[in-house]
Amino acid sequence: METTNDQLDHRRTSNSTDAFDSVRFSVAQITESVLLEITGSPFSFAVGIRPNLMPVLATLERQGSWLIGGIAGSGKTTFIHSMIACMTYRSSPDELRLAITSLKSNENQVYKKSPHLLKPIIRTARQAMELLEWAINVMMRRYSLFSKAGVRRINEYNALLQRDGNPILPRTVIIIDELKHLMDVDKKRAEDVICRIALMGKSAGIHLILSTQHIQPSVITVPIKANIRHRVALRCSSEQESQIIVDSSGAEKLKHPGYLLFRTSNSDLIQLRGYYTDPTELFGSISYLSQYHSADAAGPNRDSDFSMEQHIDDALFRAAVELVLHSGTATVSLLQRKLKLKYYMAALLIDEMEEKGIVGPFRGDKPRNVLITEAMWKIWQNV
């Protein structure tokens, strides 16, 4: 935790300095030790290691959402892998769920078999935007539940659920591997949903991890920075880029990939070296967790809080099909806009149409193909 580590001795000896610059610190050193237990939270992770070789730890409960920036090859993906490895190692899929995008590369595809995965890896910015809007709906639903129960935070509500023998609500981490792709789709819309989740999500158990190599004011905007107080700058190409991420120069001088500046919630700026996640360790960890949780894991969307397992009204389904046939295109956003639906219901309707052979499979950023005509639909209804 930040407060705990800020009380540690910061003096640098020659031996610790040499080790800091030369030794590769593996995330396994953290997950296999008792260090994370110091926080008292299953949602803790190592941010990095100080020059005096003492780790800086954080938890989702205290440090809700994160912004990570740096040039290509600076270690952003490795940093995120380390965060995930720590959290998933100590929490079950009933306690923690991940919603992961893979917008700029296939690096995050390694998590496609993770038992903590909320839904399949998201590959398009449009899907990622819909996920964020869906998360807002879930967040507001949770706050409604909290209000009825007379509590304010997810920990308090889960304590009531456990007391009565009911399943708890999981904390959910949404990982956006390239923020710029969302801003390119709709900057104002992306900024609004990000700021809303960052501001209100922590108490509801909804957390964001945003990453980008496009360090520009049009991507890392002032409102986003104001609402995401925990920011990490890996190596940058200029002093200006460092200023954009952590409001200070210095990231342009970082020596190697994995070296970082960490801006804490109390505005401290700490220089750290991130932990390394070996690809073999990463695959091994996911394989182990998949086997360990296989007995009680039912796959993505098994949580009632997030599931789309709701009854579809026949009249609503007919209206949705007729809208799709009339417009000649099938998208979730079309149903949301024309039928005034929330994302999860619109997505459920599209999935149902695909199962019935009315529309084709998902095609990334392109609308699904409509496979039947209005005449065929009328015949189907009379069968």
C-alpha positions, -999 to 999 in steps of 0.1 A, spaced: 0 0 0 12 35 -7 10 46 30 29 16 42 57 19 17 60 56 22 71 49 57 100 26 46 136 36 46 144 53 13 182 54 16 201 39 -13 232 18 -8 256 10 -35 245 -27 -34 208 -19 -37 215 6 -65 234 -20 -85 207 -46 -79 180 -21 -89 197 -14 -122 209 -49 -131 186 -76 -116 154 -86 -133 126 -87 -107 100 -114 -115 64 -110 -105 66 -146 -93 88 -132 -65 57 -113 -53 30 -139 -59 49 -167 -43 58 -146 -12 38 -133 17 43 -96 6 8 -92 -9 -8 -105 23 5 -73 40 -23 -54 23 -50 -77 37 -67 -77 3 -71 -104 -23 -71 -76 -49 -36 -64 -43 -7 -61 -67 29 -49 -70 33 -15 -87 71 -18 -88 102 -19 -67 120 11 -52 158 18 -56 162 5 -20 146 -28 -33 114 -24 -13 82 -31 -32 53 -6 -36 20 -23 -33 -15 -12 -42 -51 -26 -39 -82 -21 -60 -102 -10 -30 -79 19 -24 -65 27 -59 -96 23 -81 -86 31 -117 -53 34 -135 -38 52 -165 -5 39 -180 14 56 -208 47 51 -226 63 47 -260 61 14 -278 84 -12 -262 85 7 -229 69 -21 -209 32 -12 -207 19 -46 -215 43 -63 -191 32 -39 -164 -4 -48 -169 4 -85 -171 21 -82 -136 -10 -64 -122 -33 -92 -135 -9 -120 -123 -9 -107 -88 -47 -102 -86 -58 -134 -102 -33 -154 -81 -50 -144 -49 -86 -140 -59 -111 -165 -73 -133 -159 -103 -162 -153 -79 -143 -124 -64 -127 -109 -95 -136 -108 -131 -116 -94 -161 -129 -77 -192 -99 -74 -215 -95 -57 -249 -69 -66 -275 -73 -36 -298 -37 -29 -309 -22 -64 -309 -28 -101 -300 -7 -99 -268 -38 -101 -245 -51 -132 -263 -32 -152 -237 -60 -146 -213 -87 -161 -235 -88 -193 -213 -85 -175 -180 -112 -185 -156 -114 -149 -144 -125 -137 -179 -159 -120 -179 -165 -123 -216 -144 -132 -247 -115 -109 -255 -128 -78 -271 -111 -69 -305 -128 -37 -317 -131 -2 -303 -168 -2 -309 -172 -33 -287 -150 -17 -261 -172 14 -260 -203 -8 -256 -186 -26 -228 -179 6 -209 -215 17 -213 -227 -17 -201 -204 -13 -171 -221 20 -163 -255 2 -163 -241 -24 -140 -226 2 -118 -258 21 -114 -277 -11 -108 -253 -19 -80 -257 15 -64 -295 9 -65 -289 -24 -46 -267 -7 -21 -292 20 -14 -320 -6 -8 -297 -25 16 -286 6 34 -249 4 25 -225 25 4 -198 1 -9 -194 -33 -25 -175 -47 5 -204 -38 28 -230 -53 4 -210 -85 -1 -208 -89 37 -246 -89 38 -248 -114 9 -223 -137 26 -242 -135 59 -273 -148 42 -254 -174 23 -258 -157 -11 -231 -154 -39 -212 -121 -37 -208 -95 -64 -174 -97 -80 -151 -68 -85 -146 -62 -123 -115 -49 -139 -118 -35 -175 -85 -33 -193 -83 -11 -224 -49 -18 -241 -51 13 -264 -71 43 -253 -66 62 -286 -88 37 -305 -117 46 -282 -111 83 -286 -110 79 -324 -145 63 -324 -162 91 -304 -139 112 -282 -167 129 -262 -186 97 -256 -154 78 -246 -143 106 -223 -177 108 -206 -180 70 -198 -144 68 -187 -147 97 -163 -180 84 -149 -166 50 -142 -134 64 -128 -153 87 -105 -180 63 -93 -167 28 -101 -144 21 -71 -172 18 -45 -193 -3 -69 -164 -26 -77 -159 -15 -113 -123 -6 -121 -105 7 -152 -69 1 -164 -62 23 -194 -31 21 -215 -18 41 -245 14 48 -265 -2 78 -280 7 104 -254 -12 134 -266 -36 159 -250 -64 147 -273 -60 112 -259 -50 117 -223 -74 146 -218 -76 169 -187 -110 154 -175 -96 118 -177 -64 129 -158 -86 146 -132 -106 115 -125 -78 89 -127 -54 99 -100 -32 68 -102 -10 72 -133 21 54 -145 46 68 -170 70 44 -186 97 57 -210 85 86 -230 100 102 -261 99 138 -247 95 159 -216 62 170 -229 49 134 -230 60 129 -194 42 160 -184 10 148 -200 9 115 -181 23 124 -146 24 162 -146 62 162 -143 92 156 -165 115 127 -160 99 98 -179 119 108 -209 151 100 -189 142 65 -178 169 41 -187 153 8 -198 119 -8 -205 101 -14 -172 114 17 -155 86 40 -145 73 70 -127 43 65 -105 19 94 -96 1 85 -64 -33 97 -53 -16 122 -28 4 136 -57 37 120 -48 59 110 -77 79 78 -72 105 63 -95 102 25 -96 112 -5 -117 84 -27 -128 82 -64 -122 89 -87 -152 63 -113 -162 80 -141 -182 57 -154 -210 63 -190 -198 53 -180 -162 22 -162 -176 10 -192 -196 17 -215 -167 -2 -193 -142 -32 -192 -165 -31 -229 -171 -28 -235 -133 -57 -212 -124 -79 -227 -151 -74 -262 -136 -76 -250 -101 -110 -232 -106 -124 -256 -132 -146 -273 -106 -166 -242 -99 -161 -221 -130 -189 -220 -155 -173 -197 -180 -179 -161 -190 -210 -143 -179 -219 -167 -151 -223 -139 -127 -259 -129 -123 -249 -93 -119 -235 -92 -154 -253 -120 -172 -276 -114 -201 -298 -144 -190 -330 -124 -190 -363 -134 -205 -368 -119 -240 -404 -107 -245 -418 -121 -278 -432 -87 -288 -398 -70 -282 -380 -97 -302 -405 -93 -331 -400 -55 -330 -362 -59 -331 -363 -83 -360 -386 -61 -380 -364 -31 -373 -333 -50 -385 -352 -63 -417 -365 -28 -425 -331 -11 -420 -311 -39 -437 -284 -38 -410 -280 -55 -376 -261 -38 -349 -264 -35 -311 -263 3 -313 -292 4 -338 -315 -15 -314 -303 7 -285 -310 39 -304 -344 29 -320 -359 8 -293 -344 27 -263 -327 -4 -249 -298 -9 -226 -267 -25 -241 -271 -59 -226 -306 -64 -238 -298 -52 -273 -268 -75 -274 -290 -104 -262 -315 -97 -290 -288 -97 -316 -274 -130 -302 -308 -146 -303 -312 -135 -340 -279 -151 -348 -290 -184 -332 -322 -184 -352 -304 -177 -385 -318 -142 -390 -285 -124 -389 -249 -136 -396 -220 -138 -372 -201 -109 -357 -178 -91 -383 -158 -67 -361 -165 -31 -369 -189 -40 -398 -226 -46 -392 -238 -82 -393 -253 -95 -425 -291 -99 -425 -298 -134 -438 -336 -134 -444 -361 -111 -461 -393 -96 -447 -413 -121 -467 -394 -150 -451 -400 -135 -417 -437 -134 -422 -437 -170 -433 -417 -180 -402 -442 -163 -379 -470 -183 -394 -453 -216 -391 
